[in-house]
Amino acid sequence: MPDPGTTWCRWHDPDRESDRAEWRRKGGANRSNRARARKQLAGQVMSMSDMDAFLCASMVKVAAGRMEPGVGSAVATLARTVVAIRTAGEIERRLEHLEQVAGIGTVRRFS
């Protein structure tokens, strides 16, 4: 449908090529996996019990055929990664505490 006062619609107007390029760029970015994940989780951080419940719900969905097995595998892989990172952080905090108590200075930094 043409815009008021023109013979062209926005998508076919030859003078709006740069606008169309920008619309395509934004449209593709908003459909990316990263954008979808960001919208779904939007600042949420899962506790271990939240993650446990989410994993159990995902497992039930996969078993019932309401979630693709590949998606379930991806969820499990991400959960393992989160647990590994949290565990490493906890070990580092404990080690630093023990070094302080023992009066040992630490030289190493992993970050």
C-alpha positions in Angstrom: 0.0 0.0 0.0 1.5 3.3 -1.0 2.4 5.9 1.6 0.2 9.0 1.6 1.3 11.4 -1.1 3.5 8.9 -2.9 3.1 6.2 -5.5 5.4 3.8 -3.7 5.0 1.8 -0.5 7.9 2.0 2.0 9.5 -1.2 0.9 9.5 -0.4 -2.8 10.3 3.3 -2.7 13.6 3.8 -4.6 14.5 6.7 -2.4 14.4 4.6 0.8 17.1 2.0 0.0 19.2 3.0 3.0 16.1 2.7 5.2 15.4 -0.8 3.9 19.0 -1.8 4.5 18.6 -0.7 8.1 15.3 -2.4 8.5 16.8 -5.7 7.2 19.8 -5.3 9.6 17.6 -4.7 12.6 15.2 -7.5 11.6 17.9 -10.0 11.4 19.5 -8.9 14.6 16.2 -9.2 16.5 15.8 -12.8 15.2 19.3 -13.9 16.2 19.7 -16.6 18.9 21.4 -14.1 21.2 18.6 -11.6 20.9 16.0 -14.3 21.6 17.9 -15.6 24.6 18.4 -12.0 25.9 14.6 -11.4 25.6 13.8 -14.7 27.4 16.1 -14.3 30.3 16.2 -10.4 30.4 18.5 -10.0 33.4 17.3 -13.2 35.3 19.9 -15.2 37.1 19.0 -18.7 38.1 19.8 -20.1 41.5 20.9 -23.7 41.7 17.3 -24.7 42.7 15.9 -22.6 39.8 18.3 -24.4 37.4 17.4 -27.8 38.9 13.6 -27.1 38.3 14.3 -25.8 34.8 16.4 -28.9 33.9 13.7 -31.2 35.3 11.0 -29.4 33.4 13.1 -29.5 30.2 13.7 -33.3 30.7 9.9 -33.8 31.0 9.3 -31.7 27.8 11.9 -33.7 25.8 10.4 -37.0 27.0 6.9 -35.8 26.1 8.0 -34.6 22.7 7.3 -30.9 23.5 11.0 -29.9 23.3 13.5 -31.0 20.7 16.2 -33.3 22.1 18.9 -31.0 20.7 17.5 -28.1 22.7 17.4 -30.3 25.8 21.1 -31.2 25.2 21.9 -27.5 24.8 20.2 -26.6 28.0 22.1 -29.4 29.9 25.4 -28.3 28.4 24.7 -24.7 29.5 23.8 -25.8 32.9 27.0 -27.8 33.3 29.0 -24.8 32.2 27.2 -22.6 34.8 27.9 -25.1 37.5 31.5 -25.4 36.5 32.0 -21.6 36.6 30.3 -21.3 40.0 32.3 -24.2 41.4 35.6 -22.7 40.2 34.6 -19.3 41.7 33.8 -21.0 45.0 37.1 -22.9 45.1 39.0 -19.7 44.3 37.2 -17.8 47.1 37.9 -20.7 49.6 41.6 -20.9 48.5 42.1 -17.2 49.0 40.5 -17.4 52.4 42.8 -20.3 53.4 45.8 -18.4 52.1 44.9 -15.4 54.2 44.4 -17.5 57.3 47.7 -19.2 56.7 49.5 -15.9 56.0 50.5 -16.9 52.5 50.5 -14.3 49.8 49.1 -15.3 46.5 50.8 -14.3 43.3 48.5 -16.0 40.7 45.5 -14.4 39.2 43.3 -16.3 36.7 41.2 -13.4 35.5 
